[in-house]
Each structure stands twice: as structure tokens, then as C-alpha cells.
Amino acid sequence: MTVSVSVKHRFSGFDLDVAFEAPAGVTALFGRSGSGKTTVVQTIAGLLRPEAGQVAVNGKTLFDSKTGVWVPPAKRRIGYVFQEGRLFPHLSVRQNLRYGAWFAKRGSGTASFDHVVEMLGIAPLLERRPAALSGGEKQRVAIGRALLSSPDLLLMDEPLAALDEARKLEILPYLERLRDETATPMIYVSHTVAEIARLATTIVVLNDGKMLRNGPASQVLGDPAVPFPLGVRGAGALLTTQVVAHHADGLTELSIGAGRLYLPRINAAAGARIRVRIAAQDVVLATRKPQEISALNILEGRVADVREGDGPGVMVSVEVDGQTVLSRITRRSRDALGLRIGMKCYAITKSVAVARDDIGTSVE
Amino acid sequence: MDWLSPQEWEAVALSLRVSFWATLCSLPVGVFIAYALARWQFPGKQIVNGLVHLPLILPPVVTGYLLLLTLGTQAPLGGFLKDLGIVFAFRWTGAALAAAVMGFPLMVRAIRLSLEAVDPKLEQAAATLGASPLWIFVTVTLPLILPGVIVGTILGFAKAMGEFGATITFVSNIPGQTQTLPSAIYAFLQVPGGESSALRLVVVSLIVAMSALVLSELLAARVAKRVRGV
């Protein structure tokens, strides 16, 4: 299952020129507002016809400006979850959910109604009207509605952007279940690093209508060369860890090779794989193992890369058991420590610095 | 019910029949034209818009005379239709046509306004769920504009019940054939001793008009509530 996309479109004062392939799993389209993300997904869905480009899903051409192929959106079998939900106000939740299944060819349905309703936790809402739902509930119904049309591909255009932090945290676990329990590949548009870090398997970074990077999530997020759309403050590496134990003092112990991380309690069984994003600005470096320090998380590794930016900061990549931890420190600190590539060092971070929405279940 | 004379009854019944058919036949056309004006860009759009609204601005007598000029049996178009067995001039069908033409702008305006209030993004969402344009219209657009369609229908019906100038010019005032309620009131007022008949028909007009208004308000409010889903 692959999606291959190329889009060329001229807007006033802005040229979009992007081409990428999305493998199975969750491909995140990442970039700041106005970088062309929505145009790309609208092109895939057939809601927008760019000046030039091609779209193919599973080898089936849906749009090709050269040969004039154009499959109308209704025949593309591509589910679309919009930022504002776009539920039909005159239909009940149940009718909204069944809307797509009604048009999907009989027998081709892979998504079972009961399973989707259970997975998204919307059973108590079925007889309600969209007007009587909260923002988070609306979005869950919108996701269910798209899934139940049995799409070959699911597009999500900033499905959490209109929600407050609490609602985001409410929905993210459902999206993780979606990723882990359904075979439907997804393209997920967002400008929030935390969301991408939790969900994406592949990341495509867009900036000003051009593609900057395209690769596996941990590689792209751990790459200090990727100038993040949100600036260096958005930079942070993605670590895949395993739950070791839950401690009585409210901390959960995670392993990364021989290293240990202690984070505020995570709801996952021992042995579960958890992904954690650690922001580069929250990581302190030391060349000798620190003693008598309040920070609990001290990972031993080697300096893999030291990269200077425009400002007074440098981005240091530390390799820990085959994974990368990013740390943003000043040039002065680098010189004081004498950091060089290949050197042994310790990456230190506070347990409470890791945000709740930077922790999620991992893809197997 | 013997408080109305046979001639008066005839006028009331004819008016109801004329208005019913005028409204029923113009409704699908009205929805189509309203949709085209609200959603499509096409050359001559302003001309179509002008033609639809013309009966609202022209003196009704002029509209009636224009109908006579184009659809009278002596006119080319009217002659052609006559060969097909369709005659409008001086028939009740002509009264229905005149009523439909006069009520059309009111109907189209009401429907167009409600169409412009429908978020095209909902229709896009329906497309991504596999609905063809026709199904999108039937399952999303039409239910959402239903309050506007109801208001437009009642307005058109009420206008048809009251239409006088174009009707009398186009199809004259033949009792039992083309003498609608307003034409009958006019006729009764022209003869000595006809005031009491005219007055009874005025009461009927008032009752029909008030019932139509109240009914449309109730119906539109109910449907609007259902559509909004609260």
C-alpha cells in the first residue's frame, strides 16, 4: 500500500511544488500554517484540482494532469476527517456514521459498525444530534464516519486543531488505537510536533510549499538538520522505550537499552512499548556522570553530531542505544565541555519536563 | 354550506385549483433556478436573474399582456403549443400559468436565501463519503433548505391566490373558466347589489391568507428546529 502524490500549484505570492510517497502506516504532513499541507490533502481527496500533478493510491491513478485522468471525489474511496468535523446537522450521530457505508459498495465494507463505535467510545452518543455534542465528541464521530465509508486511505486535516488541550488528550489515545487496530493507512496533517511524535510512522516536512524532509518518524524528528517549522523550540527527539515497572511514588520506569527513564505514571502494562518525545531544550549534557542531582533521567551515550545554528545555540545529537536524543545547548557550554563527535556524554532531563501529550503508545 | 352562491363557490374552488397547480408545477423549476443562481457561474446569469424578478417589478397588466403576446393562440409559440394540444389563453391553465409566473420570484428568493446559508463544506464532506452530486443534493442540501422551500411554497401559493392583474389580462374573467377569487370580487363590485357577494369572498380570502401564513410559520419553525438538530 503506497500513496504517491505530486502537486504543483501557483497561488498568489506562493508556489506549491511537492512530491512524495507515503508508505503504509501514518504519514504526517508537517509544516506551519500556509505551507501547503491542506492543499496537498485536498488534491489527494479530489476537492481541489491543482494546475499540475499526479495522485495514485495503491497504483491506481486518481489524478494525472498529463493524461487528463480525474476521478471525482465520490469515487476515490478516500476518507477525510476535517478540522471542523463537518457532521450533517440534520442527521443523528448514527445516521451520520452510516452515511458513507450506504454509498460504499455492498460487501466491500471492511470496517464493522460495532467495532468502530466501540473503538471510538461513541456508543452513548448514537441517538444524539451533532448540535448536542462537545467538540471532542464531534471529532470522534467525524473520524468514525470517515472510517465506516471503508476508505482505502484516511486523510486527517488537523483533526485536533480546533480543540483545547484537554480535548486533544481525550482524542489522541483513540487515534493511536486507530493506527494500531485498523489496516487503513492515514495521512495526518498537523503543525503540532507533539501530535506527530505520538502518531506518525513517516514524516513529510513541508515549508513554504516545498518538501524539506521525508522519512521515518524517529529519523526526521531526531535529525538536527531539519529546521523545524516551529523553530528550534519545536525540536525534540522521539525515543521508543519499554515499560519496566510502575513505582509506588507515582513514577513509571522505562527502559532504553541499559538506560532508564522515570516519568510520571503512564497507563500501560509492563512490557508495553511507549514512545516518548523529549524536547531538545529540556536536555542538559554532562561529560561526567552527575552525582547528587535532582534530575532522575540520566542516559549514557555518545555525541553523534554537533550542529551550529544562526544564534548562540548548538544542537547536539547524542546516540543512546541506537536511538538519538537531541539537546540544545549554547556554544559557550559546548566549548566549556569540549564536546566533539564520538565523545562519551550523559543526557539529563527532568521527569516533569516531559509533557503528557508527548507520551504515547508505540507502533510495533 | 349555502352561505356562498354557486358562482361564488366556483370562484373559490377555481382559485384553489389554479394556485395548487401553479405552486406544484413551479416548485421544481424554482428549486432548480434558485440552485443555479446560488451556486453556478454561467454566462447570462444576470439576465436569468433579471427575467425571474421581472414580474415583481413590472405592472401585472404588462406581464399578463406579454403572456398573451407570446402564448396567445395567434402568437407563434402559442400557435405551436396549440398544435400540440396545449392552450393557455382564456383557460384555467392560463390562469395557473399567470399565477405561477407572478409568484415565481417570491419562491425563488426564499429558496435561494436558504441555499446561500448552506455550508458547501458539508456537501464536500458528503462527496468524500461517496455521494454523487445528485445524492448530495437529495440527502444533504435539500433537507437543509427545507424551511426555505416551505416558506417559498407558501409565499408562491398565497401570491397565486391573490393574483389579479396578469390573470385578467391574459385569460380574462369568464365565470367557471377563469374567474378566480380576486376576479370574482372585482366582477361583483361592478354590478349593483353585488357588494354582499364581494364581502363574503373577501372574508374567504382573509381566511385562506391567514391560514396559509400561520401554517407556513408553524411548519417552517418545526422543520428548522429538526434541521438544526436541537
HADDOCK unambig.tbl for C-alpha pairs under 7 A between the chains (distance, minus, plus):
assign (segid A and resid 45 and name CA) (segid B and resid 128 and name CA) 6.99 0.50 0.50
assign (segid A and resid 73 and name CA) (segid B and resid 127 and name CA) 5.83 0.50 0.50
assign (segid A and resid 73 and name CA) (segid B and resid 128 and name CA) 5.56 0.50 0.50
assign (segid A and resid 74 and name CA) (segid B and resid 127 and name CA) 4.76 0.50 0.50
assign (segid A and resid 74 and name CA) (segid B and resid 128 and name CA) 5.38 0.50 0.50
assign (segid A and resid 74 and name CA) (segid B and resid 129 and name CA) 6.44 0.50 0.50
assign (segid A and resid 74 and name CA) (segid B and resid 130 and name CA) 3.90 0.50 0.50
assign (segid A and resid 74 and name CA) (segid B and resid 131 and name CA) 5.46 0.50 0.50
assign (segid A and resid 74 and name CA) (segid B and resid 132 and name CA) 5.88 0.50 0.50
assign (segid A and resid 75 and name CA) (segid B and resid 130 and name CA) 6.06 0.50 0.50
assign (segid A and resid 77 and name CA) (segid B and resid 130 and name CA) 6.87 0.50 0.50
assign (segid A and resid 78 and name CA) (segid B and resid 128 and name CA) 6.44 0.50 0.50
assign (segid A and resid 79 and name CA) (segid B and resid 128 and name CA) 6.08 0.50 0.50
assign (segid A and resid 79 and name CA) (segid B and resid 129 and name CA) 6.53 0.50 0.50
assign (segid A and resid 80 and name CA) (segid B and resid 128 and name CA) 6.36 0.50 0.50
assign (segid A and resid 86 and name CA) (segid B and resid 122 and name CA) 5.70 0.50 0.50
assign (segid A and resid 86 and name CA) (segid B and resid 125 and name CA) 6.68 0.50 0.50
assign (segid A and resid 88 and name CA) (segid B and resid 122 and name CA) 6.75 0.50 0.50
assign (segid A and resid 89 and name CA) (segid B and resid 227 and name CA) 6.37 0.50 0.50
assign (segid A and resid 89 and name CA) (segid B and resid 228 and name CA) 5.72 0.50 0.50
assign (segid A and resid 89 and name CA) (segid B and resid 229 and name CA) 5.93 0.50 0.50
assign (segid A and resid 90 and name CA) (segid B and resid 226 and name CA) 6.59 0.50 0.50
assign (segid A and resid 90 and name CA) (segid B and resid 227 and name CA) 4.31 0.50 0.50
assign (segid A and resid 90 and name CA) (segid B and resid 228 and name CA) 6.01 0.50 0.50
assign (segid A and resid 90 and name CA) (segid B and resid 229 and name CA) 5.71 0.50 0.50
assign (segid A and resid 100 and name CA) (segid B and resid 129 and name CA) 4.65 0.50 0.50
assign (segid A and resid 100 and name CA) (segid B and resid 130 and name CA) 6.23 0.50 0.50
assign (segid A and resid 103 and name CA) (segid B and resid 130 and name CA) 5.48 0.50 0.50
assign (segid A and resid 103 and name CA) (segid B and resid 131 and name CA) 6.27 0.50 0.50
assign (segid A and resid 104 and name CA) (segid B and resid 130 and name CA) 6.62 0.50 0.50
assign (segid A and resid 129 and name CA) (segid B and resid 229 and name CA) 5.41 0.50 0.50
assign (segid A and resid 131 and name CA) (segid B and resid 229 and name CA) 5.95 0.50 0.50
assign (segid A and resid 131 and name CA) (segid B and resid 230 and name CA) 6.21 0.50 0.50
assign (segid A and resid 132 and name CA) (segid B and resid 230 and name CA) 6.91 0.50 0.50
assign (segid A and resid 146 and name CA) (segid B and resid 129 and name CA) 6.81 0.50 0.50
assign (segid A and resid 149 and name CA) (segid B and resid 129 and name CA) 5.99 0.50 0.50
